[in-house]
């Protein structure tokens, strides 16, 4: 996924509320954005997950290549798929993702062939609200809440600008 090419649909999609755009984000444990991508509003969260993880690069304090693998990923039920869990397991990343009730039901219906449920740490999952609070901070900026921009690159540029302001506030000595 090239972040500098304008998508054909300008990342505008028709959802129940009309035309909309969805911001996909990876944030650190303190709610500071690390990766931002935009997609059409009717698109799902799970298909964008691998693009988000692939864009992650965190510079080290000393010499060396940037980190591309977080210790753990906290996600909501939209990211609970076998493909995502396998992708994370292959990269050595702990998945803290609850299972939707329909997946639990399907596994129970299959009996012993349904397999073992994936590991889930309820205490660790309580930290996922950091992501929701981050989106709340993003949407306080009217340009991101309403999307008046025609081009997806311009809209993503506004999201990156807001991310920079969040980082400056977090790293600065004044509130």
Order of alpha helices (4+ residues) and beta strands (2+ residues): beta-beta-beta-alpha-beta-alpha-beta-alpha-alpha-alpha-alpha-alpha
